[in-house]
Amino acid sequence: MLPFSLSKTDADHVNIERKTHESRLIRDRMYVLHLLHIGYSRSECAKIVGCHANSVTNYIKMYQRGGLDSIRQLHYIYVRHELSS
């Protein structure tokens, strides 16, 4: 199991952005990190947020690799139709 901990500064940012960020996905990611920080288990976080337990693990890995900047990134692939231009 991956260890997880947030610094005081990151915990403050997570607490604010879990309520105010414009993207629902990023709000959910921040909410998962907040719940983990205050002591919930990974399976409890998944149930509360409504995601899969593997997603919780992926969010932890994202945070460990790149911090909050990594959590804030969306990697949507947009396919442009040839008639769109």
HELIX and SHEET records of a PDB file:
HELIX    1   1 LYS A    8  THR A   20  1                                  13    
HELIX    2   2 ARG A   24  HIS A   37  1                                  14    
HELIX    3   3 ARG A   42  VAL A   49  1                                   8    
HELIX    4   4 ALA A   53  ARG A   72  1                                  20    
END                                                                             
